[in-house]
Amino acid sequence: MSAQTQRQIAFFLEHRSALVDYATRLLGSRDQAEDIVQDAFLRLKPRKSDDYAPRQVLSYFYSIVRNLALDQMKRRTIETRGREVDPPFWILPQEQGTPEESVLFADQARVASQTLEELPPETRRAIELYRIEGWTLEAIAGELKISVATAHRLIRAGMVKIALSLDRGSH
């Protein structure tokens, strides 16, 4: 290991605790902060010379941590969007009701299932992964090779179609 690499590791270890505290204040999670700081260290490009003062390097390091934390918070906001509202009644477990209620529920389940089957395959798969298997939007986007925003749009559009079909069936 070169002397320059050893100096960088020593610099990282010297300031790691303060950087983790800083990221924890931004993220609200020490575990996530630890990951962010480690990622920031990996992104810190090795210095070619000793032209930079340690204060400049530390300032740059804090900027990397801040930007990574903000990106993480942005992703978290996108992923939790739509989960804050109460889910539709038909997705919640139902109590055992009267025979009439059981027939009505079975009919609603049939309508929802039929509407789901009629959706485009990519939309159907996104809804299944999100609502049934509990995947995050980021994981769905990776699986379907689409952006997170597109995954969110697919799920939202499909859920609206299912809700509308249920609404039409109840009249």
RAKA-V874373 format. One record per helix or strand of 2 or more residues. SS is the DSSP state (@ for helix, = for strand). FROM is the first residue (numbers start at 1). LEN is the number of residues. If there is no record, write none. Layout:
SS&FROM&LEN + SS&FROM&LEN
This chain:
@&3&25 + @&30&14 + @&54&27 + @&89&3 + @&99&20 + @&121&12 + @&137&8 + @&148&22
